[in-house]
Amino acid sequence: MDPVARLGWPAPDLVLRDLDGGVHRLADARGRILVLVFWSADCPHAERADQILASLRPGWGGRVLVWWLASNPNEGDERLRVAARHVQAEPVLVDADQSVADLYGAMTTPHVFVVDTEGVLRYAGAPDDVAFRQPAPTRHYLADAVRALLEGRDPDPAMTPPFGCALVRGSGAAWQSITP
């Protein structure tokens, strides 16, 4: 499926429930920068991204929201709750049918998307430049993208390749792992 999300265009609308049943809509974030993190309770790369976010969020204050999106069908709500508490990820929105992952073209956990205060998609990709042969980051793409938006600039780069665990596709016994 071709994603609907396009840089520089309004971010695709989403309506998802969190683990406590609360409803979150893209429009709820209007006026603040929104970081969407496609997330997994079992991915070490997602956990590393959680550590990055834990260091960034205090400096962002109320100007930036972070929503964790759980789209892997093999992770149940209780597993998600335990992992979310461990890394202080809140809210975790459940994308059980993967419709939002499809809209955004999410491929990995983590795969981050940054939406500006007007609802326009401004960044998509990895939180930093860590890769298989580069275990320590030298560029902090997510931090740079949010900083640029807070300063009224466009992120540069606006897109990077995602890196992490493949998002599990399918359901039940028919799970299918798709790699980028």
Backbone as a chain_set.jsonl record, in Angstrom:
{"seq": "MDPVARLGWPAPDLVLRDLDGGVHRLADARGRILVLVFWSADCPHAERADQILASLRPGWGGRVLVWWLASNPNEGDERLRVAARHVQAEPVLVDADQSVADLYGAMTTPHVFVVDTEGVLRYAGAPDDVAFRQPAPTRHYLADAVRALLEGRDPDPAMTPPFGCALVRGSGAAWQSITP", "coords": {"N": [[0.83, -1.174, 0.0], [0.613, 2.185, -0.866], [1.809, 4.902, 1.003], [-0.092, 7.62, 2.388], [0.862, 9.855, 3.605], [2.764, 12.725, 3.071], [5.626, 14.698, 2.887], [5.504, 18.115, 3.711], [2.847, 18.399, 3.24], [-0.538, 18.367, 4.569], [-0.69, 16.335, 7.439], [-1.826, 12.963, 7.43], [-5.056, 12.346, 8.749], [-5.758, 10.987, 11.959], [-7.33, 8.792, 14.229], [-7.172, 7.338, 17.193], [-7.315, 5.006, 19.925], [-5.996, 5.133, 23.227], [-4.157, 3.094, 25.598], [-5.752, 3.188, 27.826], [-8.231, 3.64, 26.873], [-8.831, 6.212, 26.095], [-9.492, 8.649, 23.543], [-7.602, 9.842, 20.818], [-7.0, 12.381, 18.538], [-5.623, 13.677, 15.525], [-6.202, 16.381, 15.202], [-6.375, 17.222, 17.831], [-3.857, 17.954, 18.569], [-3.275, 20.314, 17.337], [-1.687, 23.446, 17.113], [0.457, 22.758, 18.608], [3.641, 21.151, 18.275], [3.794, 17.87, 17.049], [5.075, 14.735, 17.738], [5.134, 11.69, 16.318], [5.683, 8.41, 17.131], [6.321, 5.392, 15.865], [6.194, 2.442, 17.507], [7.547, -0.216, 19.512], [7.1, -2.634, 22.031], [9.004, -4.533, 22.331], [11.348, -3.972, 20.966], [14.753, -3.234, 20.829], [15.794, -0.972, 19.577], [13.674, 0.795, 19.574], [13.495, 1.171, 22.308], [15.889, 2.52, 22.74], [15.29, 4.868, 21.36], [13.294, 5.765, 23.053], [14.831, 6.511, 25.249], [16.2, 8.664, 24.157], [14.044, 10.402, 23.7], [13.22, 10.779, 26.355], [15.259, 12.377, 27.302], [14.924, 14.657, 25.754], [12.278, 15.631, 26.012], [11.776, 17.166, 28.481], [12.949, 19.69, 27.896], [11.362, 20.542, 25.831], [8.908, 21.039, 26.905], [5.475, 22.038, 27.136], [5.195, 22.637, 24.485], [5.562, 20.662, 22.649], [4.154, 17.61, 21.762], [4.28, 14.088, 22.33], [3.405, 11.106, 20.883], [3.158, 7.673, 21.18], [2.893, 5.038, 18.938], [1.516, 1.927, 18.731], [1.74, -0.639, 16.63], [2.26, -3.273, 16.109], [0.92, -6.429, 15.674], [1.48, -8.577, 17.289], [1.919, -7.831, 19.883], [0.409, -7.625, 22.857], [-2.042, -5.719, 24.798], [-1.408, -5.731, 27.568], [1.344, -6.324, 27.607], [2.237, -4.064, 26.251], [1.488, -2.067, 28.093], [3.159, -2.644, 30.321], [5.75, -2.264, 29.22], [5.52, 0.422, 28.422], [5.196, 1.746, 30.876], [7.703, 1.213, 31.939], [9.456, 2.737, 30.333], [8.346, 5.208, 30.474], [6.498, 6.017, 28.512], [3.896, 7.729, 27.264], [1.06, 9.097, 25.819], [0.335, 5.718, 24.782], [-0.801, 4.762, 21.769], [-3.038, 2.551, 20.245], [-2.778, 0.913, 17.283], [-4.283, -1.23, 16.045], [-5.275, -2.387, 13.648], [-3.408, -1.573, 11.885], [-3.861, 0.58, 10.253], [-3.088, 3.262, 10.525], [-0.311, 3.04, 10.486], [-0.077, 2.205, 7.852], [-1.092, 4.491, 6.512], [0.913, 6.351, 7.061], [3.134, 5.076, 6.121], [4.845, 3.675, 7.767], [7.683, 1.786, 8.635], [9.488, 0.69, 10.4], [10.301, 0.115, 13.891], [11.929, 2.199, 15.946], [10.032, 4.522, 13.975], [9.853, 7.716, 13.139], [7.722, 10.582, 12.943], [7.216, 13.987, 12.365], [4.981, 16.495, 13.025], [3.959, 19.752, 12.28], [2.802, 22.794, 13.979], [0.587, 23.546, 12.554], [-0.406, 21.26, 11.512], [0.991, 20.065, 9.442], [3.046, 17.691, 7.862], [6.402, 17.492, 8.604], [8.827, 16.157, 9.078], [10.241, 12.931, 8.578], [11.442, 9.776, 9.501], [14.408, 8.431, 10.964], [15.344, 8.656, 14.471], [17.968, 9.392, 14.864], [21.296, 9.046, 13.456], [22.158, 6.435, 13.875], [23.159, 3.237, 12.835], [23.574, -0.085, 11.466], [26.39, -0.434, 11.119], [27.235, 1.745, 12.479], [27.207, 2.369, 15.552], [27.066, 4.479, 17.397], [25.508, 7.627, 17.661], [25.996, 10.385, 15.398], [24.576, 12.389, 14.315], [21.568, 13.992, 15.218], [18.683, 13.64, 14.262], [15.877, 13.839, 14.943], [15.831, 15.569, 17.217], [17.013, 17.801, 16.001], [15.111, 18.373, 14.005], [12.786, 19.057, 15.481], [13.797, 21.24, 16.938], [14.335, 23.006, 14.812], [11.7, 23.517, 13.899], [10.613, 24.711, 16.2], [12.056, 27.032, 16.149], [11.047, 28.233, 13.94], [11.909, 27.372, 11.468], [12.384, 25.182, 8.587], [12.886, 21.658, 8.898], [16.103, 20.199, 8.276], [17.929, 17.565, 7.443], [14.732, 16.766, 5.942], [13.82, 14.252, 5.639], [14.854, 10.996, 6.456], [16.352, 7.723, 6.227], [14.513, 5.216, 7.935], [15.528, 3.353, 10.845], [15.679, 0.351, 12.557], [13.776, -2.152, 14.274], [11.926, -4.296, 12.167], [8.613, -3.436, 11.315], [5.996, -5.451, 12.294], [3.877, -7.129, 10.14], [0.508, -8.003, 9.332], [-1.645, -10.422, 10.932], [-2.389, -12.493, 13.781], [-1.512, -15.895, 13.243], [-0.427, -15.356, 10.857], [1.641, -13.477, 10.737], [3.8, -11.175, 9.207], [6.936, -10.124, 8.547], [8.179, -7.129, 7.412], [10.891, -5.692, 5.927], [12.739, -2.644, 5.658]], "CA": [[0.0, 0.0, 0.0], [1.342, 3.442, -0.891], [1.399, 5.773, 2.101], [-0.759, 8.875, 2.064], [1.668, 10.911, 4.199], [3.733, 13.372, 2.186], [6.269, 15.847, 3.502], [5.035, 19.409, 3.239], [1.392, 18.329, 3.076], [-1.198, 18.055, 5.841], [-0.514, 14.957, 7.901], [-3.082, 12.205, 7.389], [-5.807, 12.351, 9.989], [-5.775, 9.73, 12.687], [-8.141, 8.702, 15.439], [-6.787, 6.087, 17.848], [-7.509, 4.91, 21.373], [-4.816, 4.781, 24.003], [-4.304, 1.867, 26.375], [-6.797, 3.389, 28.834], [-9.492, 3.86, 26.184], [-8.97, 7.608, 25.662], [-9.41, 8.854, 22.099], [-6.661, 10.882, 20.392], [-7.164, 12.78, 17.137], [-4.574, 14.571, 15.064], [-6.648, 17.753, 15.448], [-6.144, 17.545, 19.245], [-2.495, 18.462, 18.719], [-3.13, 21.585, 16.614], [-1.101, 24.493, 17.931], [1.702, 22.223, 19.175], [4.358, 20.198, 17.43], [3.452, 16.503, 17.414], [6.012, 13.689, 17.339], [4.537, 10.359, 16.277], [6.74, 7.398, 17.168], [5.859, 4.014, 15.715], [6.903, 1.931, 18.68], [7.373, -1.619, 19.875], [7.47, -2.98, 23.4], [10.058, -5.547, 22.31], [12.444, -3.595, 20.067], [15.799, -2.463, 21.514], [15.966, 0.323, 18.912], [12.599, 1.643, 20.097], [13.872, 1.525, 23.67], [16.921, 3.558, 22.617], [14.573, 6.092, 21.002], [12.623, 6.215, 24.269], [15.835, 7.202, 26.051], [16.413, 9.951, 23.492], [12.867, 11.232, 23.987], [13.231, 11.125, 27.778], [16.193, 13.491, 27.501], [14.471, 15.832, 25.005], [10.946, 16.117, 26.394], [11.738, 18.264, 29.463], [13.284, 20.95, 27.236], [10.285, 20.934, 24.927], [7.751, 21.485, 27.686], [4.157, 21.839, 26.541], [5.18, 23.031, 23.066], [5.702, 19.467, 21.819], [3.516, 16.381, 22.231], [4.815, 12.843, 21.789], [2.482, 9.979, 20.917], [3.743, 6.394, 20.785], [1.899, 4.247, 18.218], [1.799, 0.499, 18.768], [1.108, -1.224, 15.447], [2.62, -4.683, 15.944], [-0.2, -7.252, 16.14], [1.947, -9.624, 18.206], [2.132, -7.261, 21.206], [-0.87, -7.392, 23.511], [-2.167, -4.512, 25.605], [-0.689, -5.822, 28.849], [2.778, -6.188, 27.296], [2.448, -2.651, 25.926], [1.393, -1.296, 29.343], [4.367, -2.884, 31.123], [6.87, -1.603, 28.552], [5.28, 1.867, 28.444], [5.524, 2.208, 32.234], [9.158, 1.096, 32.108], [10.158, 3.818, 29.624], [7.54, 6.414, 30.655], [5.875, 6.366, 27.24], [2.47, 7.979, 27.438], [0.166, 7.956, 25.658], [0.565, 4.697, 23.76], [-2.016, 4.607, 20.976], [-3.063, 1.222, 19.651], [-3.113, 0.883, 15.857], [-4.451, -2.685, 15.914], [-5.459, -2.818, 12.258], [-2.273, -1.002, 11.153], [-4.321, 1.57, 9.276], [-2.277, 4.478, 10.633], [1.011, 2.668, 9.973], [-0.195, 2.223, 6.392], [-1.235, 5.887, 6.067], [2.19, 7.05, 7.192], [4.214, 4.308, 5.509], [5.777, 3.26, 8.813], [8.381, 0.566, 8.257], [10.295, 0.168, 11.499], [10.162, 0.699, 15.212], [11.086, 3.366, 15.788], [9.936, 5.321, 12.762], [9.278, 8.94, 13.697], [7.129, 11.576, 12.06], [7.022, 15.229, 13.104], [3.917, 17.317, 12.452], [4.093, 21.097, 12.835], [1.663, 23.342, 14.723], [-0.543, 23.695, 11.621], [-0.828, 19.939, 11.068], [1.723, 19.691, 8.228], [4.134, 16.752, 8.09], [7.665, 18.186, 8.33], [9.982, 15.261, 9.156], [9.955, 11.494, 8.636], [12.643, 8.954, 9.452], [15.04, 7.908, 12.172], [15.625, 9.683, 15.474], [19.358, 9.799, 14.71], [21.952, 8.336, 12.349], [22.654, 5.112, 14.257], [22.912, 2.195, 11.837], [24.24, -1.346, 11.766], [27.833, -0.255, 11.223], [27.499, 2.981, 13.216], [26.427, 2.19, 16.775], [26.941, 5.716, 18.169], [25.004, 8.684, 16.777], [26.741, 11.618, 15.126], [23.531, 13.372, 13.97], [20.357, 13.791, 16.007], [17.683, 14.144, 13.334], [14.631, 14.215, 15.594], [16.092, 16.776, 18.004], [17.244, 18.904, 15.067], [13.847, 18.697, 13.321], [11.912, 19.769, 16.42], [14.425, 22.535, 17.192], [14.095, 23.861, 13.649], [10.298, 23.96, 13.91], [10.434, 25.651, 17.31], [12.706, 28.285, 15.742], [10.393, 28.748, 12.745], [12.611, 26.921, 10.262], [12.091, 23.839, 8.106], [13.936, 20.692, 9.225], [17.045, 19.832, 7.225], [17.071, 17.008, 6.399], [13.318, 16.542, 6.258], [13.56, 12.815, 5.57], [16.009, 10.112, 6.58], [15.902, 6.33, 6.254], [14.278, 4.706, 9.284], [16.387, 2.245, 11.234], [15.205, -0.311, 13.764], [13.142, -3.452, 14.075], [10.875, -4.254, 11.149], [7.236, -3.441, 11.778], [5.356, -6.736, 12.004], [2.668, -6.947, 9.331], [-0.425, -9.121, 9.341], [-2.246, -10.684, 12.238], [-2.453, -13.889, 14.193], [-0.418, -16.769, 12.819], [0.051, -14.933, 9.538], [2.531, -12.324, 10.843], [4.766, -11.074, 8.12], [7.865, -9.045, 8.837], [8.602, -6.419, 6.209], [12.062, -4.887, 6.218], [12.873, -1.484, 4.75]], "C": [[0.88, 1.244, 0.0], [0.869, 4.319, 0.254], [0.75, 7.052, 1.576], [0.093, 10.046, 2.538], [2.711, 11.416, 3.209], [4.312, 14.571, 2.905], [5.759, 17.131, 2.868], [3.536, 19.479, 3.016], [0.747, 18.09, 4.444], [-1.029, 16.575, 6.183], [-1.85, 14.231, 7.821], [-3.75, 12.183, 8.76], [-5.704, 10.981, 10.649], [-6.68, 9.88, 13.895], [-7.838, 7.332, 16.034], [-7.08, 6.161, 19.338], [-6.176, 4.575, 22.033], [-5.112, 3.536, 24.836], [-5.354, 1.967, 27.47], [-8.154, 3.676, 28.204], [-9.733, 5.294, 25.742], [-8.752, 7.743, 24.168], [-8.485, 10.035, 21.796], [-6.852, 11.107, 18.894], [-6.022, 13.718, 16.766], [-4.948, 16.025, 15.371], [-6.424, 18.179, 16.9], [-4.784, 18.197, 19.462], [-2.301, 19.824, 18.06], [-2.648, 22.669, 17.563], [0.18, 24.054, 18.633], [2.355, 21.313, 18.147], [4.029, 18.806, 17.958], [4.503, 15.546, 16.857], [5.265, 12.367, 17.442], [5.678, 9.348, 16.201], [6.092, 6.037, 17.003], [6.795, 3.185, 16.585], [6.6, 0.464, 18.9], [7.832, -1.825, 21.308], [8.697, -3.881, 23.434], [11.271, -5.186, 21.471], [13.501, -2.779, 20.815], [16.05, -1.102, 20.866], [14.882, 1.298, 19.358], [12.924, 2.069, 21.526], [14.953, 2.601, 23.674], [16.284, 4.892, 22.252], [13.825, 6.65, 22.211], [13.596, 6.974, 25.171], [16.145, 8.583, 25.474], [15.265, 10.899, 23.836], [12.827, 11.656, 25.456], [14.175, 12.292, 28.05], [15.706, 14.774, 26.829], [13.193, 16.459, 25.562], [10.951, 17.223, 27.443], [12.034, 19.635, 28.842], [12.194, 21.457, 26.303], [9.083, 21.482, 25.678], [6.453, 21.182, 26.971], [4.079, 22.201, 25.071], [5.18, 21.845, 22.125], [4.998, 18.297, 22.505], [4.224, 15.194, 21.6], [3.744, 11.779, 21.968], [3.219, 8.748, 20.402], [2.645, 5.571, 20.137], [2.339, 2.791, 18.173], [1.023, -0.185, 17.649], [1.457, -2.685, 15.228], [1.503, -5.567, 16.495], [0.203, -8.324, 17.153], [2.211, -9.107, 19.615], [0.782, -6.91, 21.82], [-0.847, -6.156, 24.397], [-1.38, -4.588, 26.905], [0.812, -5.695, 28.641], [3.112, -4.734, 26.991], [2.431, -1.794, 27.189], [2.678, -1.422, 30.177], [5.554, -2.13, 30.516], [6.724, -0.085, 28.606], [5.608, 2.441, 29.823], [7.034, 2.24, 32.443], [9.903, 2.28, 31.488], [9.419, 5.152, 29.704], [6.999, 6.935, 29.322], [4.383, 6.533, 27.473], [2.073, 9.18, 26.605], [0.672, 6.977, 24.591], [-0.768, 4.487, 23.068], [-1.948, 3.289, 20.227], [-3.614, 1.298, 18.227], [-3.281, -0.581, 15.453], [-4.589, -3.154, 14.477], [-4.376, -2.264, 11.319], [-2.681, 0.041, 10.115], [-3.49, 2.846, 9.329], [-0.848, 4.2, 10.162], [1.002, 2.685, 8.443], [-0.291, 3.644, 5.852], [0.103, 6.61, 6.036], [3.345, 6.309, 6.519], [5.266, 3.889, 6.522], [6.367, 1.903, 8.471], [9.096, -0.095, 9.422], [9.779, 0.704, 12.829], [11.583, 0.947, 15.701], [11.09, 3.884, 14.35], [9.203, 6.569, 13.218], [8.8, 9.878, 12.61], [6.868, 12.819, 12.904], [6.036, 16.096, 12.32], [4.008, 18.696, 13.1], [2.795, 21.586, 13.483], [0.418, 23.525, 13.863], [-1.025, 22.354, 11.078], [-0.143, 19.453, 9.809], [2.882, 18.774, 8.608], [5.45, 17.387, 7.66], [8.902, 17.304, 8.402], [9.484, 13.826, 9.21], [11.28, 10.749, 8.588], [13.091, 8.475, 10.804], [15.244, 9.02, 13.193], [17.064, 10.211, 15.394], [19.989, 8.96, 13.609], [22.583, 7.005, 12.755], [22.238, 4.104, 13.187], [23.732, 0.965, 12.226], [25.735, -1.165, 11.99], [28.212, 1.049, 11.934], [26.677, 2.969, 14.5], [26.258, 3.451, 17.625], [26.486, 6.837, 17.23], [25.986, 9.836, 16.601], [25.792, 12.739, 14.714], [22.276, 12.997, 14.731], [19.177, 14.395, 15.243], [16.401, 14.621, 14.01], [14.802, 15.496, 16.398], [16.268, 17.983, 17.092], [15.951, 19.337, 14.379], [12.928, 19.502, 14.246], [12.487, 21.151, 16.717], [14.171, 23.499, 16.032], [12.66, 24.392, 13.654], [10.036, 24.947, 15.039], [11.028, 27.023, 16.993], [12.119, 28.864, 14.465], [11.078, 28.396, 11.438], [12.114, 25.553, 9.844], [13.217, 22.896, 8.514], [14.809, 20.386, 8.013], [18.025, 18.83, 7.819], [15.635, 16.839, 6.901], [12.963, 15.063, 6.23], [14.886, 12.068, 5.679], [15.501, 8.676, 6.54], [15.625, 5.899, 7.696], [15.234, 3.555, 9.568], [15.854, 1.66, 12.528], [14.685, -1.688, 13.434], [12.036, -3.309, 13.033], [9.508, -4.275, 11.814], [6.605, -4.764, 11.35], [4.062, -6.469, 11.25], [1.811, -8.196, 9.38], [-1.005, -9.306, 10.722], [-2.211, -12.169, 12.527], [-1.253, -14.683, 13.745], [0.172, -16.338, 11.496], [0.938, -13.697, 9.63], [3.522, -12.356, 9.71], [5.657, -9.896, 8.428], [8.33, -8.437, 7.518], [9.784, -5.547, 6.598], [12.161, -3.759, 5.216], [13.834, -1.731, 3.617]], "O": [[1.808, 1.336, 0.803], [-0.335, 4.471, 0.463], [1.021, 7.494, 0.46], [0.053, 11.12, 1.938], [3.439, 10.636, 2.594], [3.573, 15.375, 3.473], [5.603, 17.223, 1.65], [3.017, 20.529, 2.638], [1.423, 17.656, 5.376], [-1.2, 15.695, 5.34], [-2.893, 14.816, 8.112], [-3.093, 12.023, 9.789], [-5.58, 9.956, 9.978], [-6.779, 10.95, 14.496], [-8.194, 6.301, 15.465], [-7.089, 7.239, 19.933], [-5.35, 3.845, 21.485], [-6.215, 2.993, 24.771], [-5.804, 0.947, 27.992], [-9.125, 3.929, 28.917], [-10.733, 5.573, 25.081], [-7.925, 7.037, 23.588], [-8.57, 11.086, 22.431], [-6.865, 10.168, 18.099], [-5.522, 14.463, 17.608], [-4.086, 16.813, 15.761], [-6.296, 19.371, 17.176], [-4.59, 18.917, 20.441], [-1.241, 20.429, 18.22], [-3.144, 22.792, 18.683], [0.903, 24.881, 19.188], [1.69, 20.777, 17.26], [3.99, 18.588, 19.169], [4.785, 15.546, 15.658], [4.82, 11.976, 18.521], [6.53, 9.422, 15.316], [5.388, 5.572, 17.9], [8.016, 3.219, 16.426], [5.538, -0.033, 18.525], [8.834, -1.254, 21.739], [9.362, -3.98, 24.465], [12.15, -6.027, 21.281], [13.178, -1.734, 21.381], [16.478, -0.17, 21.548], [15.142, 2.493, 19.504], [12.656, 3.207, 21.91], [14.935, 3.496, 24.519], [16.685, 5.933, 22.771], [13.73, 7.866, 22.377], [13.221, 7.972, 25.787], [16.328, 9.549, 26.214], [15.487, 12.049, 24.215], [12.436, 12.783, 25.761], [13.914, 13.107, 28.934], [16.038, 15.868, 27.285], [13.052, 17.681, 25.576], [10.173, 18.167, 27.304], [11.426, 20.632, 29.232], [12.113, 22.652, 26.019], [8.328, 22.296, 25.145], [6.346, 20.173, 26.274], [3.014, 22.09, 24.464], [4.846, 21.979, 20.948], [5.223, 18.032, 23.686], [4.71, 15.279, 20.472], [3.238, 11.575, 23.071], [3.825, 8.774, 19.331], [1.571, 5.415, 20.717], [3.401, 2.467, 17.642], [-0.201, -0.298, 17.71], [0.998, -3.285, 14.256], [1.171, -5.463, 17.675], [-0.66, -8.913, 17.804], [2.682, -9.864, 20.464], [0.096, -6.001, 21.351], [0.214, -5.614, 24.709], [-0.749, -3.609, 27.303], [1.487, -5.024, 29.422], [4.149, -4.227, 27.422], [3.26, -0.898, 27.343], [3.209, -0.427, 30.672], [6.278, -1.435, 31.229], [7.711, 0.619, 28.817], [6.226, 3.501, 29.926], [7.573, 3.17, 33.044], [10.876, 2.769, 32.062], [9.827, 6.123, 29.068], [7.038, 8.134, 29.046], [3.693, 5.581, 27.837], [2.732, 10.215, 26.698], [1.343, 7.365, 23.635], [-1.748, 4.084, 23.696], [-0.918, 2.951, 19.643], [-4.758, 1.693, 18.003], [-2.527, -1.104, 14.632], [-4.071, -4.213, 14.122], [-4.433, -2.468, 10.107], [-1.914, 0.343, 9.2], [-3.216, 3.45, 8.291], [-0.241, 5.047, 9.506], [1.964, 3.129, 7.817], [0.348, 3.974, 4.853], [0.393, 7.375, 5.117], [4.429, 6.873, 6.367], [6.442, 3.761, 6.184], [5.653, 0.985, 8.07], [9.287, -1.311, 9.426], [8.947, 1.609, 12.884], [12.358, 0.003, 15.854], [12.057, 3.692, 13.613], [8.05, 6.489, 13.641], [9.373, 9.964, 11.524], [6.361, 12.722, 14.021], [6.225, 16.385, 11.139], [4.121, 18.804, 14.321], [1.804, 20.856, 13.521], [-0.688, 23.646, 14.39], [-1.953, 22.313, 10.271], [-0.63, 18.526, 9.161], [3.612, 19.047, 9.561], [5.609, 17.775, 6.503], [9.938, 17.664, 7.841], [8.447, 13.535, 9.806], [12.137, 11.039, 7.753], [12.283, 8.155, 11.676], [15.309, 10.194, 12.828], [17.342, 11.338, 15.806], [19.287, 8.238, 12.902], [23.456, 6.5, 12.05], [21.107, 4.123, 12.702], [24.486, 0.988, 13.199], [26.284, -1.694, 12.957], [29.388, 1.41, 11.979], [25.568, 3.503, 14.53], [25.387, 3.486, 18.495], [27.019, 6.979, 16.13], [26.707, 10.21, 17.526], [26.163, 13.911, 14.758], [21.958, 11.816, 14.872], [18.732, 15.505, 15.535], [15.893, 15.694, 13.685], [13.995, 16.416, 16.269], [15.74, 19.059, 17.37], [15.718, 20.531, 14.19], [12.361, 20.514, 13.833], [11.746, 22.133, 16.746], [13.834, 24.663, 16.246], [12.437, 25.583, 13.438], [9.309, 25.922, 14.849], [10.565, 28.044, 17.501], [12.617, 29.865, 13.95], [10.853, 29.047, 10.417], [11.498, 24.839, 10.636], [14.385, 23.285, 8.483], [14.329, 20.321, 6.881], [18.873, 19.211, 8.626], [15.371, 16.779, 8.102], [11.917, 14.665, 6.742], [15.892, 12.451, 5.081], [14.321, 8.44, 6.799], [16.424, 6.19, 8.587], [15.69, 2.87, 8.652], [15.605, 2.389, 13.489], [15.092, -2.311, 12.453], [11.303, -2.321, 13.023], [9.273, -5.033, 12.755], [6.675, -5.146, 10.182], [3.242, -5.662, 11.689], [2.325, -9.312, 9.461], [-0.868, -8.438, 11.584], [-2.027, -12.991, 11.63], [-0.116, -14.223, 13.846], [1.175, -16.899, 11.055], [0.985, -12.925, 8.673], [4.015, -13.41, 9.308], [5.172, -8.773, 8.559], [8.81, -9.14, 6.628], [9.675, -4.739, 7.52], [11.727, -3.888, 4.071], [14.044, -0.851, 2.783]]}, "num_chains": 1, "name": "protein.A"}
